[in-house]
Amino acid sequence: MDVQHFFILNPAAGERSARRKLEGELDGLGGLPYTLYITGGIGDAMRFVREVCQSQGGPLRFYACGGDGTLGEVATGAMGQPHAAVGVWPCGSGNDFVKYYGGVARFLDLKRQVSAGTVLVDLICAGERCAVNVANVGLEAQAAKTVVSIRRFPLLQGKGAYLIGAANAIARHLKTDCRVTADGETLHEGPLLTASLASGRYIGGRFLCAPEAVNDDGLMDICLIKPIPRMRLLALLPRYQKGLHLKDPDFAPYLTYRRAARVRVEADRDFALCLDGEIAQGRDFTLETATRAVRFILPDPAG
């Protein structure tokens, strides 16, 4: 049976020229039949993929044309569907998930993607919402929340938006009071600077938050950092960006790093949970790993 190809473009992701570039790539597919779907808002990509999977048999391939949030939605819609595979044409602001595989360049040639093989990858699920890369609480979630709020301004998009978000979070949000429990063990209770629950390794376009994460082992890597004085934090950030924090003695008083399949985060007031750049608000979130739940399209490295 012929493979059906669906390209799902998030028009709010990345540069405004993304649609034109994508259409140029699609024109180069040599007459391959495909469907181009333009999303209409948060949750639309997940809904579309789920409906197609439920209504159509045969092999299906869905390509998330956007950032990590779009990829997370498409992967959530395809989760547990053995006849569906998920790829990515990265045109978002951060494109963090593909850094696990070496970066953006590997995924930009659609001719190679449409016939590439697949690997199974984990998802991190909080109820019906899932992340394929990283979930965050604390400073990094607040930075992502700022990024979401300024997306409507054309001059404040791209990688610069993450710098604005990070600067705003450092200036205004260095503590989140919460309790973090991992596989029944209390890891933290009290003020928290930030926590990453990771299947991928990078966040914010450049920060190697979970350098030891493996995206098909059924476990989240938990990188939990207690509050650090602001000037001290600014001095340590370059080491965190490079992924040196796990073995850096200056981070040792603040850092907890564990692996777990199930994590609960609770607080007495609402806080932000970031799932691949998309924000949820609440006081109690349970996150669980869906092991090897999605077939991810992985083209060979560019020669």
TAMO-V180762 format. One record per residue. RES is the residue in one letter. PSI is psi as a letter, one per 20 degrees, with the letter a starting at -180 (999 if undefined). OMEGA is omega as a letter, one per 20 degrees, with the letter a starting at -180 (NA if undefined). Layout:
BEGIN
<<RES & PSI & OMEGA> <RES & PSI & OMEGA>>
END
This chain:
BEGIN
<<M & p & a> <D & q & r> <V & p & r> <Q & p & a> <H & p & r> <F & p & r> <F & o & a> <I & o & a> <L & p & r> <N & o & a> <P & i & a> <A & i & a> <A & p & r> <G & b & a> <E & q & r> <R & i & a> <S & i & a> <A & g & a> <R & g & r> <R & g & r> <K & g & r> <L & g & a> <E & h & r> <G & g & r> <E & g & a> <L & h & r> <D & h & a> <G & j & a> <L & j & r> <G & k & r> <G & j & r> <L & p & r> <P & p & r> <Y & r & r> <T & p & r> <L & p & a> <Y & p & r> <I & p & a> <T & q & a> <G & j & a> <G & a & a> <I & p & r> <G & i & a> <D & h & r> <A & g & r> <M & g & r> <R & g & a> <F & g & a> <V & g & a> <R & g & a> <E & g & r> <V & g & r> <C & h & a> <Q & h & a> <S & i & a> <Q & p & r> <G & a & r> <G & r & a> <P & p & a> <L & p & r> <R & p & a> <F & p & a> <Y & o & r> <A & o & a> <C & n & a> <G & b & r> <G & a & a> <D & h & r> <G & g & r> <T & g & r> <L & g & r> <G & g & r> <E & g & a> <V & g & r> <A & h & r> <T & g & r> <G & h & a> <A & i & a> <M & p & r> <G & j & a> <Q & o & a> <P & i & a> <H & j & a> <A & q & r> <A & q & a> <V & p & r> <G & a & r> <V & p & r> <W & n & a> <P & o & r> <C & k & a> <G & a & a> <S & h & a> <G & g & a> <N & l & a> <D & h & a> <F & g & a> <V & i & r> <K & h & r> <Y & h & a> <Y & j & r> <G & i & r> <G & a & a> <V & h & a> <A & h & a> <R & h & a> <F & j & a> <L & i & a> <D & o & a> <L & h & r> <K & h & r> <R & h & a> <Q & h & a> <V & i & r> <S & j & a> <A & q & r> <G & r & a> <T & q & r> <V & q & r> <L & p & r> <V & q & r> <D & q & r> <L & q & r> <I & o & a> <C & p & r> <A & n & a> <G & c & a> <E & i & a> <R & p & a> <C & q & r> <A & q & r> <V & i & a> <N & f & a> <V & q & r> <A & q & a> <N & q & r> <V & q & r> <G & b & a> <L & g & a> <E & h & r> <A & h & r> <Q & h & r> <A & g & r> <A & h & r> <K & h & r> <T & g & r> <V & g & r> <V & h & a> <S & h & a> <I & j & a> <R & h & a> <R & i & r> <F & o & a> <P & h & a> <L & i & a> <L & k & r> <Q & r & r> <G & a & a> <K & h & r> <G & h & r> <A & h & r> <Y & h & r> <L & g & r> <I & g & r> <G & g & a> <A & g & r> <A & g & r> <N & g & a> <A & g & r> <I & h & a> <A & h & a> <R & i & a> <H & m & a> <L & i & a> <K & p & r> <T & o & r> <D & p & a> <C & r & r> <R & p & r> <V & p & r> <T & p & a> <A & o & a> <D & l & r> <G & i & a> <E & p & r> <T & o & a> <L & h & a> <H & q & r> <E & o & a> <G & b & a> <P & p & a> <L & p & r> <L & g & a> <T & q & r> <A & p & r> <S & p & r> <L & o & b> <A & p & r> <S & g & r> <G & a & a> <R & h & a> <Y & q & r> <I & r & r> <G & k & r> <G & i & a> <R & i & a> <F & p & a> <L & m & a> <C & h & a> <A & m & a> <P & i & a> <E & j & a> <A & q & r> <V & p & a> <N & j & r> <D & k & a> <D & j & r> <G & j & a> <L & q & r> <M & p & r> <D & p & a> <I & o & r> <C & o & a> <L & p & a> <I & p & r> <K & r & a> <P & p & r> <I & p & r> <P & q & a> <R & g & a> <M & h & r> <R & g & r> <L & g & a> <L & h & r> <A & h & a> <L & i & a> <L & g & r> <P & h & r> <R & h & r> <Y & g & r> <Q & h & a> <K & i & a> <G & k & a> <L & i & a> <H & h & a> <L & h & a> <K & j & a> <D & o & a> <P & h & r> <D & h & r> <F & i & a> <A & g & a> <P & i & a> <Y & i & a> <L & p & r> <T & p & a> <Y & o & a> <R & r & r> <R & q & a> <A & q & r> <A & h & a> <R & p & a> <V & p & r> <R & p & r> <V & p & a> <E & q & r> <A & r & r> <D & i & r> <R & r & a> <D & q & r> <F & r & a> <A & p & r> <L & p & a> <C & p & r> <L & o & a> <D & k & r> <G & i & r> <E & q & a> <I & p & r> <A & q & r> <Q & p & r> <G & a & a> <R & i & a> <D & o & r> <F & p & r> <T & p & a> <L & p & a> <E & q & r> <T & p & r> <A & o & a> <T & p & r> <R & l & a> <A & i & a> <V & p & r> <R & o & a> <F & p & a> <I & p & a> <L & n & r> <P & q & r> <D & q & r> <P & q & r> <A & p & a> <G & 999 & NA>>
END
